[in-house]
Structures are given as C-alpha cells and as structure tokens.
Amino acid sequence: MLGFLTPYRGERYHLRDYEGPERAPRGPKELFNYRHSSLQNVIELCFGVLKARFTVLKNMPNYKLRRQRLVPIACCVLHNFIRSQGCCERMFREYENEDMLIEGEGEAEGRSIPNIDLSPSNVALMSNVRDEIVKKNAERLLTQ
C-alpha cells in the first residue's frame, strides 16, 4: 500500500461539526473533510455490523496470516448472502442509526499501520493526490 489520504488539518472534520444547513461545508477543503468523515463513518458502521454478526472478527484466533486475511472476506460473502435472502433484517435496522456507538470504534487510533510508506516523498505524493481531488471538486462547485 503506497499510503492513505488524510483529512486537511485545521479544517472541520467530524460529521457533527456539519449538522444543520447553516453549518454546511464552506469551501473545497471542508467539503473534502466532510466526505472523508462520511466515508469513514460508513466503513465503521459496516465493520460494526460484521463484528456483531461474526464474533470471530472480534477475537481472531491465531491463524497463519495467509488464512487470517481470508476470514473477513468470508464473513463479507456470508453477510451479503444472508442480506440477499432477506434474513435477520433486525440487525441491519439497528445499525442504520448513525448515532449508534459501536464497540471498539476508534481502537486503531495510536496503533501503527503496517506496510504503509510514510517516507516524506510518499506523504507529499498522497498530499498531491488529495489536493487534486479538492481542485476537481472546487471546479465542479464553481460551475454549479
């Protein structure tokens, strides 16, 4: 993995900071942060549903890494199959609540993330990617 896109520092980030029409994103950088935060929220909700349904994801046995990486994929496949059959919709309704606190949410904070190149050149590269996304969004906003 080359790197990851970080939100802009010094700009609002959390969804609760944007609640209400008068608090809408002001400018391309805030819009990027708002969308970044929205995506992070959706991902955390998805993992919350998976962890609630498949407890193996909360307490992963000490499998070899080669096998361990397949467990979440298998859980996603089973989850999607169950959902396609219309079973157990109660759990999906419970996790649709955006204000719901999910056990373990934010646990990754403070932990190092393996296999990500954090060299200055790569950090600069990912910052340029983020800036290009913002530039394209700014152009779209101006034409609307």
C-alpha positions as CSV (number, residue, x, y, z in Angstrom):
1,M,0.0,0.0,0.0
2,L,1.5,3.3,-1.0
3,G,-0.2,5.4,1.5
4,F,-3.5,6.9,2.5
5,L,-5.4,10.1,2.1
6,T,-5.6,12.1,5.3
7,P,-8.1,14.9,6.0
8,Y,-6.9,18.5,6.0
9,R,-5.6,19.7,9.3
10,G,-7.1,22.9,10.7
11,E,-10.4,22.4,8.9
12,R,-13.6,20.9,10.4
13,Y,-13.8,17.2,10.1
14,H,-16.4,15.3,12.2
15,L,-19.9,14.9,10.9
16,R,-21.4,16.5,14.0
17,D,-19.5,19.7,13.0
18,Y,-21.6,19.9,9.8
19,E,-25.1,19.4,11.3
20,G,-27.7,21.8,10.1
21,P,-27.9,23.8,6.9
22,E,-26.0,26.8,8.3
23,R,-23.1,24.6,9.1
24,A,-22.6,23.1,5.6
25,P,-19.1,22.8,4.3
26,R,-17.6,26.1,3.3
27,G,-15.0,25.6,0.6
28,P,-13.4,22.7,-1.1
29,K,-11.1,21.6,1.8
30,E,-14.0,21.4,4.2
31,L,-16.1,19.5,1.6
32,F,-13.2,17.0,1.3
33,N,-13.1,16.6,5.0
34,Y,-16.9,16.2,5.2
35,R,-16.8,13.5,2.6
36,H,-13.8,11.8,4.1
37,S,-15.6,11.7,7.5
38,S,-18.8,10.4,5.9
39,L,-16.9,7.6,4.2
40,Q,-15.1,6.7,7.5
41,N,-18.4,6.6,9.3
42,V,-19.9,4.2,6.7
43,I,-16.9,2.0,6.9
44,E,-17.0,1.9,10.7
45,L,-20.7,1.0,10.6
46,C,-20.0,-1.8,8.1
47,F,-17.4,-3.3,10.4
48,G,-19.7,-2.8,13.3
49,V,-22.4,-4.9,11.6
50,L,-19.8,-7.6,10.6
51,K,-18.3,-7.7,14.1
52,A,-21.8,-8.0,15.7
53,R,-22.7,-10.9,13.4
54,F,-19.4,-12.7,13.3
55,T,-17.7,-12.7,16.7
56,V,-14.6,-14.4,15.1
57,L,-13.8,-10.8,13.9
58,K,-13.6,-9.5,17.4
59,N,-11.4,-12.3,18.7
60,M,-9.5,-13.6,15.8
61,P,-7.9,-17.0,16.5
62,N,-4.1,-17.2,15.9
63,Y,-4.3,-18.5,12.4
64,K,-1.5,-18.1,10.0
65,L,-1.7,-14.7,8.3
66,R,-2.3,-16.4,4.9
67,R,-5.6,-17.8,6.4
68,Q,-6.4,-15.0,8.7
69,R,-6.8,-12.5,5.8
70,L,-9.5,-14.7,4.3
71,V,-11.7,-14.7,7.3
72,P,-13.1,-11.1,6.8
73,I,-13.7,-11.8,3.1
74,A,-15.6,-15.0,4.0
75,C,-17.6,-13.0,6.6
76,C,-18.5,-10.4,4.0
77,V,-19.6,-13.1,1.5
78,L,-21.8,-14.7,4.1
79,H,-23.2,-11.4,5.3
80,N,-24.1,-10.4,1.7
81,F,-25.7,-13.8,1.1
82,I,-27.8,-13.5,4.3
83,R,-28.8,-10.0,3.4
84,S,-29.8,-11.0,-0.2
85,Q,-32.1,-13.7,1.3
86,G,-33.8,-11.1,3.5
87,C,-32.9,-12.8,6.7
88,C,-32.1,-11.1,10.0
89,E,-33.0,-7.6,8.9
90,R,-33.3,-6.6,12.6
91,M,-29.5,-6.2,12.8
92,F,-29.4,-4.0,9.7
93,R,-32.1,-1.7,11.1
94,E,-30.2,-1.4,14.4
95,Y,-27.0,-0.3,12.6
96,E,-28.7,2.2,10.4
97,N,-28.8,4.6,13.3
98,E,-25.9,7.0,12.6
99,D,-25.6,8.0,16.3
100,M,-25.1,4.4,17.4
101,L,-21.8,3.8,19.3
102,I,-20.0,0.7,18.1
103,E,-17.9,-1.4,20.4
104,G,-14.2,-1.0,19.6
105,E,-14.8,2.1,17.4
106,G,-11.6,4.1,17.2
107,E,-9.5,1.3,18.6
108,A,-7.0,1.7,15.8
109,E,-6.0,5.2,16.9
110,G,-2.5,5.3,18.2
111,R,-1.6,2.0,16.7
112,S,1.0,1.8,13.9
113,I,-0.3,0.8,10.5
114,P,2.0,-1.8,8.9
115,N,3.1,-1.7,5.2
116,I,2.3,2.0,4.6
117,D,5.1,4.0,3.2
118,L,5.4,7.1,5.4
119,S,8.5,8.5,3.7
120,P,8.4,12.3,3.1
121,S,8.2,11.7,-0.7
122,N,5.2,9.4,-0.3
123,V,3.4,11.7,2.1
124,A,3.9,14.5,-0.4
125,L,2.6,12.3,-3.2
126,M,-0.6,11.5,-1.2
127,S,-1.0,15.2,-0.3
128,N,-0.8,16.0,-4.0
129,V,-3.5,13.3,-4.7
130,R,-5.7,14.9,-2.1
131,D,-5.1,18.4,-3.5
132,E,-6.1,17.2,-7.0
133,I,-9.3,15.8,-5.6
134,V,-10.1,19.1,-3.9
135,K,-9.2,21.0,-7.1
136,K,-11.6,19.0,-9.2
137,N,-14.3,19.4,-6.6
138,A,-13.7,23.1,-6.5
139,E,-14.1,23.4,-10.2
140,R,-17.4,21.4,-10.1
141,L,-18.7,23.6,-7.3
142,L,-17.9,26.8,-9.2
143,T,-19.8,25.5,-12.3
144,Q,-22.9,24.6,-10.4
